[in-house]
Amino acid sequence: RRAGIREVILPHQNEPDLRDIPRNLQRDMTFHFVENLDQALDLALVGGLHELEARAKRAKRARARRKKTQPAAQA
């Protein structure tokens, strides 16, 4: 709460442990329970895992294009 954290992603198996967190903190926060890493990434990253993979491919293509268009270094 002090750090401004409003949303928390937790493994589904930890859902029963939510009772250990005081009610006043629970009211101010949103808890997302996930079954696997893909679900966590979908919540944590804009566009999820698919967007992350697409961005990596675009960056790789851009690096390859830059490498092709750069003049050879003079010796």
BANUSE-108569 format. One record per atom (N, C-alpha, C, O, CB): residue number from 1; atom name; x, y, z. Coordinates in pm, whole numbers, plus 50000, padded with zeros to 5 digits. Glycine has a CB too. Layout:
BEGIN
<rec n="NUM" atom="CA" east="X" north="Y" up="Z"/>
...
END
This chain:
BEGIN
<rec n="1" atom="N" east="50083" north="49881" up="50000"/>
<rec n="1" atom="CA" east="50000" north="50000" up="50000"/>
<rec n="1" atom="C" east="50087" north="50125" up="50000"/>
<rec n="1" atom="O" east="50060" north="50220" up="49927"/>
<rec n="1" atom="CB" east="49905" north="50000" up="50122"/>
<rec n="2" atom="N" east="50190" north="50125" up="50081"/>
<rec n="2" atom="CA" east="50280" north="50241" up="50086"/>
<rec n="2" atom="C" east="50349" north="50263" up="49953"/>
<rec n="2" atom="O" east="50372" north="50377" up="49912"/>
<rec n="2" atom="CB" east="50383" north="50224" up="50196"/>
<rec n="3" atom="N" east="50383" north="50156" up="49887"/>
<rec n="3" atom="CA" east="50456" north="50166" up="49760"/>
<rec n="3" atom="C" east="50363" north="50198" up="49644"/>
<rec n="3" atom="O" east="50409" north="50214" up="49531"/>
<rec n="3" atom="CB" east="50530" north="50036" up="49732"/>
<rec n="4" atom="N" east="50234" north="50207" up="49668"/>
<rec n="4" atom="CA" east="50140" north="50238" up="49562"/>
<rec n="4" atom="C" east="50100" north="50118" up="49479"/>
<rec n="4" atom="O" east="50041" north="50133" up="49371"/>
<rec n="4" atom="CB" east="50197" north="50341" up="49474"/>
<rec n="5" atom="N" east="50131" north="49999" up="49527"/>
<rec n="5" atom="CA" east="50095" north="49878" up="49453"/>
<rec n="5" atom="C" east="49946" north="49855" up="49470"/>
<rec n="5" atom="O" east="49895" north="49844" up="49581"/>
<rec n="5" atom="CB" east="50177" north="49754" up="49503"/>
<rec n="6" atom="N" east="49876" north="49846" up="49358"/>
<rec n="6" atom="CA" east="49730" north="49829" up="49360"/>
<rec n="6" atom="C" east="49688" north="49692" up="49307"/>
<rec n="6" atom="O" east="49580" north="49644" up="49340"/>
<rec n="6" atom="CB" east="49663" north="49939" up="49279"/>
<rec n="7" atom="N" east="49773" north="49631" up="49225"/>
<rec n="7" atom="CA" east="49739" north="49501" up="49168"/>
<rec n="7" atom="C" east="49852" north="49403" up="49194"/>
<rec n="7" atom="O" east="49969" north="49438" up="49185"/>
<rec n="7" atom="CB" east="49711" north="49513" up="49017"/>
<rec n="8" atom="N" east="49813" north="49279" up="49228"/>
<rec n="8" atom="CA" east="49909" north="49176" up="49261"/>
<rec n="8" atom="C" east="49873" north="49050" up="49183"/>
<rec n="8" atom="O" east="49756" north="49011" up="49176"/>
<rec n="8" atom="CB" east="49912" north="49148" up="49415"/>
<rec n="9" atom="N" east="49974" north="48986" up="49124"/>
<rec n="9" atom="CA" east="49954" north="48860" up="49053"/>
<rec n="9" atom="C" east="50014" north="48750" up="49140"/>
<rec n="9" atom="O" east="50130" north="48756" up="49179"/>
<rec n="9" atom="CB" east="50021" north="48863" up="48910"/>
<rec n="10" atom="N" east="49932" north="48650" up="49169"/>
<rec n="10" atom="CA" east="49974" north="48540" up="49255"/>
<rec n="10" atom="C" east="49938" north="48406" up="49193"/>
<rec n="10" atom="O" east="49844" north="48397" up="49113"/>
<rec n="10" atom="CB" east="49909" north="48553" up="49395"/>
<rec n="11" atom="N" east="50012" north="48300" up="49230"/>
<rec n="11" atom="CA" east="49973" north="48167" up="49184"/>
<rec n="11" atom="C" east="49838" north="48128" up="49243"/>
<rec n="11" atom="O" east="49805" north="48164" up="49356"/>
<rec n="11" atom="CB" east="50081" north="48062" up="49224"/>
<rec n="12" atom="N" east="49761" north="48056" up="49167"/>
<rec n="12" atom="CA" east="49627" north="48014" up="49209"/>
<rec n="12" atom="C" east="49633" north="47935" up="49341"/>
<rec n="12" atom="O" east="49541" north="47944" up="49423"/>
<rec n="12" atom="CB" east="49562" north="47928" up="49099"/>
<rec n="13" atom="N" east="49739" north="47859" up="49361"/>
<rec n="13" atom="CA" east="49753" north="47779" up="49483"/>
<rec n="13" atom="C" east="49761" north="47866" up="49609"/>
<rec n="13" atom="O" east="49735" north="47817" up="49719"/>
<rec n="13" atom="CB" east="49876" north="47691" up="49474"/>
<rec n="14" atom="N" east="49797" north="47992" up="49594"/>
<rec n="14" atom="CA" east="49810" north="48081" up="49709"/>
<rec n="14" atom="C" east="49681" north="48153" up="49745"/>
<rec n="14" atom="O" east="49679" north="48233" up="49839"/>
<rec n="14" atom="CB" east="49918" north="48181" up="49682"/>
<rec n="15" atom="N" east="49574" north="48127" up="49673"/>
<rec n="15" atom="CA" east="49448" north="48196" up="49700"/>
<rec n="15" atom="C" east="49401" north="48179" up="49844"/>
<rec n="15" atom="O" east="49354" north="48276" up="49904"/>
<rec n="15" atom="CB" east="49341" north="48146" up="49605"/>
<rec n="16" atom="N" east="49413" north="48059" up="49904"/>
<rec n="16" atom="CA" east="49370" north="48046" up="50044"/>
<rec n="16" atom="C" east="49451" north="48134" up="50140"/>
<rec n="16" atom="O" east="49401" north="48170" up="50247"/>
<rec n="16" atom="CB" east="49382" north="47901" up="50088"/>
<rec n="17" atom="N" east="49573" north="48169" up="50104"/>
<rec n="17" atom="CA" east="49658" north="48252" up="50190"/>
<rec n="17" atom="C" east="49613" north="48397" up="50195"/>
<rec n="17" atom="O" east="49663" north="48475" up="50277"/>
<rec n="17" atom="CB" east="49801" north="48245" up="50144"/>
<rec n="18" atom="N" east="49520" north="48435" up="50110"/>
<rec n="18" atom="CA" east="49469" north="48572" up="50108"/>
<rec n="18" atom="C" east="49408" north="48610" up="50243"/>
<rec n="18" atom="O" east="49405" north="48728" up="50279"/>
<rec n="18" atom="CB" east="49366" north="48589" up="49996"/>
<rec n="19" atom="N" east="49360" north="48512" up="50315"/>
<rec n="19" atom="CA" east="49299" north="48541" up="50445"/>
<rec n="19" atom="C" east="49402" north="48597" up="50545"/>
<rec n="19" atom="O" east="49364" north="48656" up="50647"/>
<rec n="19" atom="CB" east="49234" north="48414" up="50503"/>
<rec n="20" atom="N" east="49531" north="48578" up="50518"/>
<rec n="20" atom="CA" east="49636" north="48630" up="50606"/>
<rec n="20" atom="C" east="49661" north="48780" up="50585"/>
<rec n="20" atom="O" east="49731" north="48843" up="50665"/>
<rec n="20" atom="CB" east="49765" north="48553" up="50584"/>
<rec n="21" atom="N" east="49605" north="48836" up="50480"/>
<rec n="21" atom="CA" east="49624" north="48978" up="50450"/>
<rec n="21" atom="C" east="49507" north="49055" up="50511"/>
<rec n="21" atom="O" east="49392" north="49020" up="50487"/>
<rec n="21" atom="CB" east="49634" north="49003" up="50295"/>
<rec n="22" atom="N" east="49535" north="49160" up="50588"/>
<rec n="22" atom="CA" east="49428" north="49236" up="50653"/>
<rec n="22" atom="C" east="49324" north="49286" up="50552"/>
<rec n="22" atom="O" east="49357" north="49323" up="50439"/>
<rec n="22" atom="CB" east="49486" north="49355" up="50729"/>
<rec n="23" atom="N" east="49198" north="49286" up="50594"/>
<rec n="23" atom="CA" east="49085" north="49325" up="50508"/>
<rec n="23" atom="C" east="49101" north="49466" up="50450"/>
<rec n="23" atom="O" east="49069" north="49489" up="50334"/>
<rec n="23" atom="CB" east="48955" north="49316" up="50586"/>
<rec n="24" atom="N" east="49152" north="49559" up="50532"/>
<rec n="24" atom="CA" east="49165" north="49696" up="50482"/>
<rec n="24" atom="C" east="49264" north="49704" up="50365"/>
<rec n="24" atom="O" east="49247" north="49787" up="50276"/>
<rec n="24" atom="CB" east="49210" north="49790" up="50595"/>
<rec n="25" atom="N" east="49365" north="49619" up="50364"/>
<rec n="25" atom="CA" east="49458" north="49616" up="50252"/>
<rec n="25" atom="C" east="49394" north="49547" up="50131"/>
<rec n="25" atom="O" east="49415" north="49588" up="50017"/>
<rec n="25" atom="CB" east="49588" north="49543" up="50291"/>
<rec n="26" atom="N" east="49317" north="49443" up="50158"/>
<rec n="26" atom="CA" east="49250" north="49371" up="50049"/>
<rec n="26" atom="C" east="49155" north="49462" up="49973"/>
<rec n="26" atom="O" east="49143" north="49452" up="49851"/>
<rec n="26" atom="CB" east="49175" north="49249" up="50104"/>
<rec n="27" atom="N" east="49087" north="49549" up="50044"/>
<rec n="27" atom="CA" east="48990" north="49639" up="49979"/>
<rec n="27" atom="C" east="49057" north="49735" up="49882"/>
<rec n="27" atom="O" east="48998" north="49772" up="49780"/>
<rec n="27" atom="CB" east="48914" north="49718" up="50084"/>
<rec n="28" atom="N" east="49180" north="49776" up="49912"/>
<rec n="28" atom="CA" east="49251" north="49872" up="49830"/>
<rec n="28" atom="C" east="49328" north="49809" up="49714"/>
<rec n="28" atom="O" east="49386" north="49879" up="49632"/>
<rec n="28" atom="CB" east="49347" north="49951" up="49915"/>
<rec n="29" atom="N" east="49328" north="49676" up="49708"/>
<rec n="29" atom="CA" east="49409" north="49607" up="49608"/>
<rec n="29" atom="C" east="49325" north="49510" up="49526"/>
<rec n="29" atom="O" east="49217" north="49467" up="49567"/>
<rec n="29" atom="CB" east="49524" north="49532" up="49675"/>
<rec n="30" atom="N" east="49377" north="49478" up="49408"/>
<rec n="30" atom="CA" east="49315" north="49377" up="49323"/>
<rec n="30" atom="C" east="49411" north="49260" up="49313"/>
<rec n="30" atom="O" east="49528" north="49279" up="49279"/>
<rec n="30" atom="CB" east="49278" north="49434" up="49181"/>
<rec n="31" atom="N" east="49363" north="49141" up="49342"/>
<rec n="31" atom="CA" east="49446" north="49021" up="49336"/>
<rec n="31" atom="C" east="49405" north="48939" up="49215"/>
<rec n="31" atom="O" east="49288" north="48910" up="49195"/>
<rec n="31" atom="CB" east="49432" north="48938" up="49466"/>
<rec n="32" atom="N" east="49504" north="48901" up="49135"/>
<rec n="32" atom="CA" east="49482" north="48817" up="49018"/>
<rec n="32" atom="C" east="49548" north="48683" up="49047"/>
<rec n="32" atom="O" east="49668" north="48677" up="49073"/>
<rec n="32" atom="CB" east="49538" north="48883" up="48886"/>
<rec n="33" atom="N" east="49471" north="48577" up="49041"/>
<rec n="33" atom="CA" east="49525" north="48443" up="49063"/>
<rec n="33" atom="C" east="49538" north="48373" up="48930"/>
<rec n="33" atom="O" east="49441" north="48364" up="48854"/>
<rec n="33" atom="CB" east="49436" north="48362" up="49161"/>
<rec n="34" atom="N" east="49658" north="48323" up="48901"/>
<rec n="34" atom="CA" east="49686" north="48263" up="48771"/>
<rec n="34" atom="C" east="49729" north="48118" up="48785"/>
<rec n="34" atom="O" east="49782" north="48076" up="48889"/>
<rec n="34" atom="CB" east="49794" north="48343" up="48698"/>
<rec n="35" atom="N" east="49706" north="48043" up="48679"/>
<rec n="35" atom="CA" east="49742" north="47901" up="48675"/>
<rec n="35" atom="C" east="49882" north="47880" up="48618"/>
<rec n="35" atom="O" east="49949" north="47782" up="48653"/>
<rec n="35" atom="CB" east="49640" north="47823" up="48592"/>
<rec n="36" atom="N" east="49927" north="47971" up="48530"/>
<rec n="36" atom="CA" east="50056" north="47950" up="48465"/>
<rec n="36" atom="C" east="50121" north="48085" up="48430"/>
<rec n="36" atom="O" east="50061" north="48191" up="48446"/>
<rec n="36" atom="CB" east="50039" north="47864" up="48337"/>
<rec n="37" atom="N" east="50244" north="48076" up="48382"/>
<rec n="37" atom="CA" east="50321" north="48196" up="48351"/>
<rec n="37" atom="C" east="50259" north="48275" up="48237"/>
<rec n="37" atom="O" east="50264" north="48398" up="48238"/>
<rec n="37" atom="CB" east="50464" north="48159" up="48316"/>
<rec n="38" atom="N" east="50202" north="48208" up="48139"/>
<rec n="38" atom="CA" east="50138" north="48279" up="48027"/>
<rec n="38" atom="C" east="50028" north="48372" up="48078"/>
<rec n="38" atom="O" east="50016" north="48485" up="48031"/>
<rec n="38" atom="CB" east="50079" north="48179" up="47926"/>
<rec n="39" atom="N" east="49949" north="48325" up="48171"/>
<rec n="39" atom="CA" east="49843" north="48409" up="48228"/>
<rec n="39" atom="C" east="49902" north="48528" up="48300"/>
<rec n="39" atom="O" east="49851" north="48640" up="48290"/>
<rec n="39" atom="CB" east="49754" north="48327" up="48323"/>
<rec n="40" atom="N" east="50010" north="48506" up="48374"/>
<rec n="40" atom="CA" east="50075" north="48615" up="48447"/>
<rec n="40" atom="C" east="50129" north="48720" up="48349"/>
<rec n="40" atom="O" east="50115" north="48840" up="48372"/>
<rec n="40" atom="CB" east="50189" north="48562" up="48536"/>
<rec n="41" atom="N" east="50192" north="48673" up="48241"/>
<rec n="41" atom="CA" east="50246" north="48767" up="48143"/>
<rec n="41" atom="C" east="50135" north="48843" up="48072"/>
<rec n="41" atom="O" east="50151" north="48962" up="48043"/>
<rec n="41" atom="CB" east="50331" north="48692" up="48040"/>
<rec n="42" atom="N" east="50024" north="48777" up="48044"/>
<rec n="42" atom="CA" east="49911" north="48847" up="47982"/>
<rec n="42" atom="C" east="49861" north="48961" up="48070"/>
<rec n="42" atom="O" east="49821" north="49066" up="48020"/>
<rec n="42" atom="CB" east="49797" north="48748" up="47954"/>
<rec n="43" atom="N" east="49864" north="48940" up="48200"/>
<rec n="43" atom="CA" east="49821" north="49045" up="48292"/>
<rec n="43" atom="C" east="49927" north="49154" up="48309"/>
<rec n="43" atom="O" east="49895" north="49272" up="48319"/>
<rec n="43" atom="CB" east="49786" north="48985" up="48427"/>
<rec n="44" atom="N" east="50053" north="49112" up="48313"/>
<rec n="44" atom="CA" east="50161" north="49204" up="48347"/>
<rec n="44" atom="C" east="50210" north="49287" up="48229"/>
<rec n="44" atom="O" east="50252" north="49402" up="48247"/>
<rec n="44" atom="CB" east="50276" north="49128" up="48405"/>
<rec n="45" atom="N" east="50206" north="49231" up="48110"/>
<rec n="45" atom="CA" east="50260" north="49300" up="47994"/>
<rec n="45" atom="C" east="50148" north="49350" up="47904"/>
<rec n="45" atom="O" east="50046" north="49283" up="47888"/>
<rec n="45" atom="CB" east="50353" north="49208" up="47915"/>
<rec n="46" atom="N" east="50167" north="49465" up="47846"/>
<rec n="46" atom="CA" east="50069" north="49519" up="47752"/>
<rec n="46" atom="C" east="50069" north="49427" up="47631"/>
<rec n="46" atom="O" east="50171" north="49413" up="47564"/>
<rec n="46" atom="CB" east="50101" north="49668" up="47712"/>
<rec n="47" atom="N" east="49957" north="49365" up="47602"/>
<rec n="47" atom="CA" east="49948" north="49274" up="47488"/>
<rec n="47" atom="C" east="49990" north="49133" up="47521"/>
<rec n="47" atom="O" east="49974" north="49043" up="47438"/>
<rec n="47" atom="CB" east="50031" north="49326" up="47377"/>
<rec n="48" atom="N" east="50043" north="49110" up="47638"/>
<rec n="48" atom="CA" east="50079" north="48976" up="47680"/>
<rec n="48" atom="C" east="50201" north="48920" up="47610"/>
<rec n="48" atom="O" east="50278" north="48992" up="47547"/>
<rec n="48" atom="CB" east="49964" north="48886" up="47659"/>
<rec n="49" atom="N" east="50216" north="48789" up="47621"/>
<rec n="49" atom="CA" east="50332" north="48719" up="47568"/>
<rec n="49" atom="C" east="50340" north="48730" up="47417"/>
<rec n="49" atom="O" east="50449" north="48744" up="47361"/>
<rec n="49" atom="CB" east="50329" north="48573" up="47610"/>
<rec n="50" atom="N" east="50226" north="48724" up="47349"/>
<rec n="50" atom="CA" east="50226" north="48731" up="47203"/>
<rec n="50" atom="C" east="50283" north="48864" up="47154"/>
<rec n="50" atom="O" east="50359" north="48867" up="47057"/>
<rec n="50" atom="CB" east="50084" north="48711" up="47148"/>
<rec n="51" atom="N" east="50247" north="48972" up="47219"/>
<rec n="51" atom="CA" east="50299" north="49103" up="47181"/>
<rec n="51" atom="C" east="50448" north="49110" up="47209"/>
<rec n="51" atom="O" east="50522" north="49169" up="47129"/>
<rec n="51" atom="CB" east="50225" north="49215" up="47257"/>
<rec n="52" atom="N" east="50494" north="49053" up="47319"/>
<rec n="52" atom="CA" east="50636" north="49053" up="47352"/>
<rec n="52" atom="C" east="50716" north="48979" up="47245"/>
<rec n="52" atom="O" east="50821" north="49026" up="47202"/>
<rec n="52" atom="CB" east="50660" north="48989" up="47490"/>
<rec n="53" atom="N" east="50665" north="48862" up="47202"/>
<rec n="53" atom="CA" east="50732" north="48785" up="47097"/>
<rec n="53" atom="C" east="50733" north="48862" up="46965"/>
<rec n="53" atom="O" east="50834" north="48862" up="46894"/>
<rec n="53" atom="CB" east="50663" north="48649" up="47078"/>
<rec n="54" atom="N" east="50622" north="48927" up="46932"/>
<rec n="54" atom="CA" east="50614" north="49004" up="46808"/>
<rec n="54" atom="C" east="50712" north="49120" up="46810"/>
<rec n="54" atom="O" east="50777" north="49148" up="46709"/>
<rec n="54" atom="CB" east="50470" north="49056" up="46786"/>
<rec n="55" atom="N" east="50725" north="49187" up="46924"/>
<rec n="55" atom="CA" east="50820" north="49298" up="46936"/>
<rec n="55" atom="C" east="50963" north="49250" up="46917"/>
<rec n="55" atom="O" east="51044" north="49317" up="46852"/>
<rec n="55" atom="CB" east="50806" north="49366" up="47073"/>
<rec n="56" atom="N" east="50995" north="49132" up="46973"/>
<rec n="56" atom="CA" east="51129" north="49076" up="46958"/>
<rec n="56" atom="C" east="51159" north="49045" up="46812"/>
<rec n="56" atom="O" east="51270" north="49070" up="46765"/>
<rec n="56" atom="CB" east="51144" north="48948" up="47044"/>
<rec n="57" atom="N" east="51061" north="48992" up="46739"/>
<rec n="57" atom="CA" east="51081" north="48962" up="46597"/>
<rec n="57" atom="C" east="51102" north="49091" up="46517"/>
<rec n="57" atom="O" east="51189" north="49097" up="46430"/>
<rec n="57" atom="CB" east="50960" north="48884" up="46541"/>
<rec n="58" atom="N" east="51022" north="49194" up="46547"/>
<rec n="58" atom="CA" east="51037" north="49322" up="46476"/>
<rec n="58" atom="C" east="51175" north="49382" up="46503"/>
<rec n="58" atom="O" east="51238" north="49435" up="46411"/>
<rec n="58" atom="CB" east="50927" north="49421" up="46520"/>
<rec n="59" atom="N" east="51222" north="49374" up="46625"/>
<rec n="59" atom="CA" east="51353" north="49429" up="46659"/>
<rec n="59" atom="C" east="51464" north="49353" up="46587"/>
<rec n="59" atom="O" east="51561" north="49413" up="46541"/>
<rec n="59" atom="CB" east="51376" north="49423" up="46812"/>
<rec n="60" atom="N" east="51449" north="49222" up="46577"/>
<rec n="60" atom="CA" east="51550" north="49140" up="46508"/>
<rec n="60" atom="C" east="51556" north="49177" up="46360"/>
<rec n="60" atom="O" east="51664" north="49189" up="46303"/>
<rec n="60" atom="CB" east="51518" north="48989" up="46525"/>
<rec n="61" atom="N" east="51439" north="49195" up="46297"/>
<rec n="61" atom="CA" east="51435" north="49234" up="46156"/>
<rec n="61" atom="C" east="51496" north="49373" up="46137"/>
<rec n="61" atom="O" east="51568" north="49396" up="46040"/>
<rec n="61" atom="CB" east="51290" north="49232" up="46102"/>
<rec n="62" atom="N" east="51468" north="49463" up="46228"/>
<rec n="62" atom="CA" east="51523" north="49599" up="46218"/>
<rec n="62" atom="C" east="51675" north="49597" up="46230"/>
<rec n="62" atom="O" east="51744" north="49669" up="46158"/>
<rec n="62" atom="CB" east="51463" north="49690" up="46327"/>
<rec n="63" atom="N" east="51727" north="49515" up="46320"/>
<rec n="63" atom="CA" east="51873" north="49504" up="46334"/>
<rec n="63" atom="C" east="51935" north="49450" up="46206"/>
<rec n="63" atom="O" east="52040" north="49497" up="46162"/>
<rec n="63" atom="CB" east="51910" north="49413" up="46454"/>
<rec n="64" atom="N" east="51870" north="49350" up="46146"/>
<rec n="64" atom="CA" east="51921" north="49291" up="46022"/>
<rec n="64" atom="C" east="51920" north="49395" up="45910"/>
<rec n="64" atom="O" east="52014" north="49400" up="45831"/>
<rec n="64" atom="CB" east="51837" north="49169" up="45981"/>
<rec n="65" atom="N" east="51815" north="49477" up="45901"/>
<rec n="65" atom="CA" east="51808" north="49582" up="45798"/>
<rec n="65" atom="C" east="51918" north="49686" up="45819"/>
<rec n="65" atom="O" east="51982" north="49728" up="45723"/>
<rec n="65" atom="CB" east="51670" north="49650" up="45800"/>
<rec n="66" atom="N" east="51938" north="49726" up="45943"/>
<rec n="66" atom="CA" east="52043" north="49825" up="45971"/>
<rec n="66" atom="C" east="52181" north="49770" up="45934"/>
<rec n="66" atom="O" east="52265" north="49842" up="45880"/>
<rec n="66" atom="CB" east="52041" north="49866" up="46121"/>
<rec n="67" atom="N" east="52202" north="49644" up="45963"/>
<rec n="67" atom="CA" east="52331" north="49582" up="45934"/>
<rec n="67" atom="C" east="52357" north="49580" up="45783"/>
<rec n="67" atom="O" east="52469" north="49602" up="45739"/>
<rec n="67" atom="CB" east="52337" north="49439" up="45991"/>
<rec n="68" atom="N" east="52252" north="49553" up="45704"/>
<rec n="68" atom="CA" east="52265" north="49550" up="45558"/>
<rec n="68" atom="C" east="52294" north="49688" up="45501"/>
<rec n="68" atom="O" east="52372" north="49700" up="45406"/>
<rec n="68" atom="CB" east="52138" north="49493" up="45495"/>
<rec n="69" atom="N" east="52235" north="49791" up="45557"/>
<rec n="69" atom="CA" east="52246" north="49925" up="45499"/>
<rec n="69" atom="C" east="52368" north="50003" up="45549"/>
<rec n="69" atom="O" east="52401" north="50107" up="45492"/>
<rec n="69" atom="CB" east="52122" north="50004" up="45531"/>
<rec n="70" atom="N" east="52435" north="49955" up="45651"/>
<rec n="70" atom="CA" east="52553" north="50026" up="45701"/>
<rec n="70" atom="C" east="52671" north="50001" up="45608"/>
<rec n="70" atom="O" east="52693" north="49887" up="45567"/>
<rec n="70" atom="CB" east="52587" north="49982" up="45846"/>
<rec n="71" atom="N" east="52747" north="50106" up="45574"/>
<rec n="71" atom="CA" east="52864" north="50086" up="45488"/>
<rec n="71" atom="C" east="52972" north="50007" up="45561"/>
<rec n="71" atom="O" east="52981" north="50009" up="45683"/>
<rec n="71" atom="CB" east="52920" north="50223" up="45441"/>
<rec n="72" atom="N" east="53054" north="49939" up="45483"/>
<rec n="72" atom="CA" east="53163" north="49860" up="45541"/>
<rec n="72" atom="C" east="53262" north="49955" up="45609"/>
<rec n="72" atom="O" east="53284" north="50067" up="45561"/>
<rec n="72" atom="CB" east="53235" north="49774" up="45433"/>
<rec n="73" atom="N" east="53320" north="49912" up="45718"/>
<rec n="73" atom="CA" east="53415" north="49995" up="45792"/>
<rec n="73" atom="C" east="53543" north="50010" up="45712"/>
<rec n="73" atom="O" east="53591" north="49915" up="45651"/>
<rec n="73" atom="CB" east="53445" north="49933" up="45932"/>
<rec n="74" atom="N" east="53597" north="50130" up="45714"/>
<rec n="74" atom="CA" east="53723" north="50157" up="45645"/>
<rec n="74" atom="C" east="53838" north="50108" up="45731"/>
<rec n="74" atom="O" east="53838" north="50128" up="45852"/>
<rec n="74" atom="CB" east="53739" north="50309" up="45614"/>
<rec n="75" atom="N" east="53937" north="50044" up="45668"/>
<rec n="75" atom="CA" east="54051" north="49991" up="45743"/>
<rec n="75" atom="C" east="54163" north="50089" up="45748"/>
<rec n="75" atom="O" east="54268" north="50061" up="45807"/>
<rec n="75" atom="CB" east="54099" north="49862" up="45683"/>
END
